């Protein structure tokens, strides 16, 4: 079991489908450590589509097998035991872009 995770870590996780029916092992980006849980978002090989999607510029450094997109629109809180294996970490440039987009789009007023 993973006891602590850091912003920018990339793991393979059993990520639940939004329908609630089933799950799939896929790469995820850790956004926040919440004690026994963590907030993650999906990483997909489907190209950039929406305003909350960011292409991973340094995808190989992040441990990804192919060019990928971070989907900040696909957030989920998962128990840390669902994080199977740490495959990499986002490059500083990619992580800075995630932080900037998060801070621009997720402000509550």
Residue, then its C-alpha position, 0 to 999 in steps of 0.5 A: x500500500x502507498x502511504x503518501x503520494x505527491x502532487x505530480x506522481x503518475x500511477x496506474x490505478x483502478x479508475x472507476x467508470x463514471x457510470x459506476x459500473x466497473x473500472x479499468x486500470x489506467x494511468x492517473x495523476x495525483x493532485x492531492x493527498x487526503x490521508x487514506x485517500x487521494x484526489x486523482x485525475x485520469x490520463x488518456x491517450x485520446x488527444x486534447x478535447x476540452x478546456x480542462x484537458x492538457x497534453x503531456x509534453x514530456x510523456x515519456x518522463x512521466x512513465x507513459x507509453x504514448x502521447x497522453x492528455x491529462x483530463x482535469x474534468x475526470x476527477x475522483x477520490x480513490x483509496x490509496x490501495x487502488x494505486x497499483x504502481x508508481x510509473x513516473x512523475x510529471x516534468x516540472x513544465x507539465x506540472x506547472x501547466x496543470x497548476x495554472x489551469x487548476x487555479x484558473x478554472x477551479x475557483x469558487x466564488 
